[in-house]
Amino acid sequence: MSGVRAHEVIILGGASVRPLEQEPQSAPWAPRDECGRCGRPRRVCYCAHVEPIDTRTRVVILRHPRERHVAIGTAHMASLCLTNSVLETGVEWSGTPALARALGDPERPAVLLYPSPGARDVAVDPPPGPVTLIAVDGTWRQAKHLIARNPELAALPRYTFTPSAPSDYRIRKEPDIRYVSTIEALMHVLGLLEGDPERFASMLAPFRAMIDHQIAFEASQRHVASRHKRRRRREHRGPELPRVLVERAEDLVCVVGEANAWPRRRVADPASYPDELVHWLAYRWSTGERFEIIAAPTHPLARRIPEYIDLPADRIEAGRARADWHSAWRAFRRPTDLLCAWGTYATGLLRDELEADGEPAAATLDLRQVARAYLSRRLGGLEEYVESTDLPRGPALGVGRGGRRLADLVAVTNAFVALARSRP
């Protein structure tokens, strides 16, 4: 498989190789039936268990963007339970109106709920009077990164607490018995701050309902899967890895693309805008060379894109012209490059842009498909995969979400190249 042509995409699962232009079109998008309040599928909606609670304490929850699409996250649930709360999503908060509002109430000075050396125990040394309680929602790594990126948050007085019982988060294993979910942390701390722990116990009702729904669903899935387990074992011949990870290791280029993507519609709309790349990053695996460029969109910038890709709107709109970044990319790439990506979305957009200029696209390797075939299971996002496999992550290899994703993709590539080289 070492002589792959420039118009081919390598697909794991035997030696099948298909022309890129023959890639099948995705099925029409259809939204699932979701609750408009909690965002969960209606069959597992927990809104009936939400009991709004008034508080003297003003609560501001800063959610890391990666947590927004985590189905079992609790930040949104907590915001529904607390009437005097606000939920914000992002990483860069310095100088933003949202942070100014959070820190700007002189009647309720801001404090940060974050365990760290020197943090005060709410039960032993509570803050005097009503406060604005700022809580960060995310993994410990994400929370540490978010606070480090925002000096205004890092400078706030820090408070912590000792939970009276282990977390009830039975579907997520915490690294320490003292670690609890965001909604559990807020329940404990607000009970201490306001001197009435029993009043906040109802916050756990929707949390436990969500946990019970998830456990029941996972049990049903295991039951269905177990019926075919013996047949799968007979047919399974061991995980395969594409030989190009060894034979063409010098050609591997990890790539990540962020797009200006308008919301999809159920019915084709001739007035809708096509997706277009606005941030393109690459890392040449064999040498460590890097490429990064922000491209100005040719269509209006979708409202939620700056927050989603963690880049300011003015920086995106001031990016390079399409012709300029195409020229810069041509100068970086080599004819033998094999572009490694998570999925085919970003490389498909690159192909469309370059073919419009009359330039053939490079060969691509879908690492999500590699991982899916190796593990024999369906996979979701890149970040979730890296976290679930405990791969060592390096520092971001660029700005915004794209820089963090490129570091994750390099970690995945490192792991699969090492694994492929260990095979006979």
N, C-alpha and C positions, 0 to 999 in steps of 0.2 A: 504493500500500500504506500510505498515511499514515493512513487511517481504520480502524485495527485495533481491534476490539472488545476489551473487557476479558477475555473468556473465550477468547482466541485465543493460540496460540503460533506464532511466525513460523519457518518452515522454509526454509532456503536451498535453491535448486535450482529455478529458475523462480519462479513467483509462487504456489506452493502454500501455503495456510494451512489448518490443520485445527483444530477445536475441541480445547481442552486435555483435556476429559473423554473424548475419543475416542482419546487416545494409546494405542498398542498396548502390551499387557503384555509384559514381557521374558520371554525363554525361561527355563524352569526351570534353576536353577544345577546344574552337574555338575562336580565337581572333576576336574582332569587327573591322570594317573598320575605322581606325584612321588616322588622318593627321600625317605624320612623323615629322612635324615641331612644331606644337602647342600641339599635343597629344590629341586633342579633336576628337570626332566622326566627320567624314567628313561632315555630314549634318549640323553640328553647328561649323564648322571650321571658325576661325576669321582671318586667315592669310591675306586675301585680304584687311583687314582694317589696317594692320600693316605698319607704315611708319618709317623706320629706322632714328634715329636722332643721329648726332655726338655731343659729349660734351667735354668740357675741363675737367669737373669733371669726375673722375673715380668712378664708382658705383659698390659696392660689396653688393650683396643681400645674407644674411644668412637665409636660409629657415629651419624652424623646420621640422623634418621628418614627423610629422603628417599632415603637409600641402601639402606634395608632391602629395598625391592622392585625394586632395580636388578638385573636378571638377570645382568649381567656384573660385579657387584661382587665384591671379593676379601676383605672383612673376615671373613665367615663361613668362607671357605676357610682363611684364616690361622689362625683359632681352632681349626679341626679339625686342623691340622698341629702346633700347639704345645700340648703337654699342660699346661704351666704358664701358661695364658692364660685370660682371661675376656673375653667380648664383651658390651657394654652398648649400648643404643640410647636416645637422647634428646638434648635440648638443654640443659635446665636441670638442673645437677648439684649446685649449691650446697646444702649441708645434707642431701644424700641419703645413705642407707646405702651405696649403691654407691660413691660418691666417698670416703666415710669409710674403706671397706675398701681402696680403691686407695691412699689416702695414709697408711694407718695401720700399715704394717709397718716398724718401726724397723730391722729387719735388712736391709731392701731399700728405701731411701729413693726416693721417686718423682722421676722426671725426665720431661720432655716432649719427644717427638720432633716438632719443629716448626721449619722453617727460618725464621729472622727475623734482623734485625740483632742482633749480639751473641751469637747461638747458637754453641755450641762444636762443633767438628768432632770426631765420635766417633773418627775415625782418628788425630787429632793430640792431642786432650785428652780421653780417655775418663774417665767417672766412676770414682772409686775403689770397688772392691768390687761385689758384686751390687746391682742396682737393680730397682725397679719401673718398667718402661718404659711410658709412656702414649702411645698413638698415636691420632690423630683420623682417622676414616675419613669422607671426603666430598670434595666439590669444594673448591677453594681458598677460594671465597667462603663455603661452608658451614663449613669449618674455622675460618676467621677469625672468623665470627659466633659459633661455639660457644665459642671461647676467650674472646672479648670478654664473653660473657654469664656466664662463670664465673671470678671473680677468683682462686679457689684454683688453677685450672689456669694462669691467666695468670702467677701468681707463681712457678711451678716453674722450676727450671733448665732451659734449653732446649738441645737438641742437634740437630745436623744431620749430613749426610754428603754426599759427592760420589759418585754412582753410577759404577761402573767401565765401564758400557755403557748405551746408550739403552734405554728401556723396551721390553719385548716385547709391550706392549699394542697389538697391531696393529689392533684393532677400535675403538680410541678414540684420537683425536688429542689429544696433550697439548700445551699451549701453549708448552712449553719442553722442550728435549732432556734437561734435568736432572730433569724430573718423571717419577716412576714410580708404579706402583700401590701400594696399601697392603701387599700381600703381598711385592712386590719390595723395598719399603723395609724391612720387618721382616727379610727375608732378609739384606740387606746389613748392617743395623745389628747384628743378633744375631751375625752372623759376626764382626764387629769386636769387639763386647763380650765374646764368649766365646772369641775367639782361634782359631776353627776355621771359616773360611768354607765349606769344602767340606761340612761336616756339614749346612749349611742349604740347600745347592743343591737338595735333593729337594723343597723347598717349591714350586719352580717346575714340578714335574711336573703336578699338577692344574691349575695356572694355564695351562700351555701346552695341556693337553688341552681345557680350556674354550675357549680361543682357537681351536684347530683346529676344534672342533665348531661354533662360531659362524660362522667363515669358511665352512665347508662349507655350513651352512644358508643363509647369505646368498647364496652362489653359486647354490644350487639355486633360491632365490626369484627371483634375477635371470634365470635361464634360463627359468623359467615366464613371467615378466613380459615378456621380450623377444619371445615369440611373438605377443603382442598389441600390441606397441608401435606398429606401423605403423597398425593400425586405430584405436587411441586417438588418434593424431595427426590422422587424418582427421576423427574425430568431435569432437575438442576445439575448441571455439569461443572459448576464452579464459576465464580465471577470472571469475566473477561475484561481486559483493558486494551485499548487501541495501541498497536505497535508504534504509531507515530509519536507517542509520548517518549519513546526511546530513540527511534530512528530519525525523528526530526526535531529533537529537543532544541537544537540550535536555532530552529526557525520559529519557535513558539513566541507569540506576542499576545499578552493578556490585554483585552480591551473592554472598556466600559463606556456606555453612551447614555446620556440623559436627554430626554426629548421634551419639546413643547407639544404636549398632547392634550387636546381638548377632550371633554367627556364624551364617551361613546354614546350613540343613540340607538334605540331599538330599530328604528326605521332609517334607511339611508337618507341623509340630508344633503342636498347638493350645495348648501351654503356652509357646511362644516369644513374645518381646515384639516389638511393631512398632518400626521405627526412628522416632526422634523427635529433633527439633532441640534442641541444647543450647547452641549458639553461633551467633549470626546477626550478620553484618556487612554493611554497605552503604556505598557511596560514590556520591554524586550527581555524575555526570561533569561537568556544566556549572558547578557551583558549588563543588565540593570538600567539600560537607557530608557528614558521616559519621554512621553509626549502628552501635552495637555493643551487644550484650546477651548475657549468659550466662544460660541458662534452666535451672532445676532439672529433672532428669528425673522423669517420673511413674512410671517403672519402675526396677528396680534398675540401677545403672550397670554396664555391661559392663566386665570386668576390664581389658581392654587399651585401652580408649578414652582414659583420661587420658594415657597415653604417646603414643598415636597422634596425638591432636590437640594435644599439648603444653600441657595445662592440668592443674593439680593436681586430684585427685578431690574434695578438700574444697571447692575453689572452685566446681566444677561443681555439687555437691550443695547448695551455699549460694546458688545462682543464683535469679533472679526466678521467681515463679510464672507459669504459662502465661498466665493472664488478664492479668497485669501487662505481660508483654512483648508480647503481642498488642496491647494498648492503646497501648503506646509506639510500636510499629511503625506502627499506623494514624495516629498523630500525625505521624510522619515522612513517610510516603508521600503521593503526590499521585495523583489519579485518572488522570492521563495517563502515569504512570510506565511505562517499558519496562525490565523487569528483565533485565540481561545476566548470564549465568552460564556456567560451563564444564560442559556437560552439563545434564541435566534432573533429576538426583537431588535436589539441595537445593531447587530451586524446586517440585518435586513434593511434597516434605514440607511446604513452606510452604503450598502450595495445600490440602493435606489438612487442615492445622491450622486455617486460616482458614475453609475451607468448613464445617468442623464448627461454627464460630461463626456460620454463616450469611452470611459475607462472600465476595463473588466475588473470585477471584484476579486479579492483574494480568497483563498481557501479558508474555511472556518471549521472549528472543532467546538461542538456544544458540550461544555463540561457538565452541565446539568444532566444531559443525557448519559454522559459517562458515569456520573455518580448514581443516576437512577438505575442503570443496568448493573452496576457493580453491587449496589445494595439491594436490588430486586424490590424496590418500592418507589412510590411516587414521592416527589420532592417539591418543595415550595420555593421560597425566596433564598437568595444567596446568604443573607445575613443569618437567617434562621438555621440554614444548613451548617454554617461555620460554628455557630454557637452550640448546636446539638452535637457536633463531633469534637468539640474542644480543640480545634486546630489552633496552633500558635498564631496570633495576629500581630503583624507589625504595625508601625505608625501609618497614618493616612498617606497615600501617594498622590495627593492633589487636594484641591479645595472641595468643600461641600460634601454632599452625599456620595458623589462620584469618586472622590479621593478615598473615602472609607471603603467603598465597594471594590475599588481596584486592589487595595491591600488585602481584602478578603479573597478576591479571585486569585491573587498571587499565592496566598496560603493554600488554596485548593489545588492549584497547579503544582506547587512544590510537593504536596502530599501524593498526588497521583503519579508524578514523574518518579518519585522515590519508590513508590509501590511497583510501578511498571518495570523499573530497573532491577527490582529484587526478584522478578519472575524469570524463570528459565527461558 
